[in-house]
Amino acid sequence: MASHDPERDTDEECEDDGEALEWTPPPVNCMRQRASVSAEAFGEWNKRGDFVAPVYPKSDEQIAELMNTLRNSFLFHSLEPKDLQVVTMAMKGPHVLEPGHRIINEGDSGDHLYVVTDGAMDCAKVLGEPAVEIVVKTCVKGDLFGELALLYNCPRAASVICRDLSVLWELDRGSFTNIVMESVQRKRATCGEVLRRVPLFAGLTPTALESIIDALKVMNFPAGTVIIQQGDLGDVFFFIYEGEAVASRATPENPEPSQFLHQAGDYFGELALLRNEPRAASVTSTTDVKLFMMDSATFKRLMGPAEGFLQQQVARYS
């Protein structure tokens, strides 16, 4: 049977995993503007068919590097291949920045997101009393930054300053709104309809649920795939969207594995994240399955309101 290593698929978004930044979910004053994000993309004056994305020449190596980076981002992961190609070609660059160059100021409006292909960029926030600008995160090769201002139509959450000689590519708001946001809205509608019927997510606010949906990656596995292996380190949480999988667990006292069936609407992998322990069971797909995946950092940040429910449900594995 095929074996899958979910660690290779975890997000490494610059803005996505820094708890000190508190960038997701966005603040309340941003959430009131969220409707305007989708409104930018569609209307009588700006229909989907009217938009033509810019095209900037790139070498084959540059195209491959940018596409690989975008595929690993939760925002771009669900794009169709042709749309991912359009987004890649719409990225402008390369921009070579000298150390000390400030490309984003905290509190400003944002019209671009950026991909780092070389160097290092410091993300800094004004914190404390008296107020001091403090570096809270460093973006390196393969990281994105600036996407949340476009996604939620919020002011920039931090300043970004070039630490070393760096190379960036930028994507404009128009391309993001017309191509990426359509995919985001489709994902929210499709996933939200299913997740609202699942007890794990039933108590979450619409805003919290959308933040979780935005962070989910979609993964497909054929029947017979070992998705997680008992005893391995675990840093990914899974939710079954379609199909079935079976969890099997063997112990020294009971070498014959006990089994637990997971169906659409079920989840697994949370024990390793809640307890910081190795995987307690192996999970193998018994049919073709479509899964939603969330990495550990995102799970701990976004699933806080549901942690009590998850702890209460641990007994289901007994």
Secondary structure, DSSP 8 states (H G I E B T S, - for coil): --B--GGGG----TTTS-GGG--SS--HHHHTTHHHHHHHH-STTS-GGG---------HHHHHHHHHHHHTSTTTTTS-HHHHHHHHHH-EEEEEE-TT-EEE-TTS---EEEEEEESEEEEEEEETTTTEEEEEEEEETT-EESHHHHHHT---SSEEEE-SSEEEEEEEHHHIIIIIHHHHHHHHHHHHHHHTTSHHHHTS-HHHHHHHHHH-EEEEE-TT-EEE-TTS---EEEEEEES-EEEEE--SS--S-EEEEE-TT-EE-HHHHHHT---SSEEEESS-EEEEEEEHHHHHHHSGGGHHHHHHGGGGG-
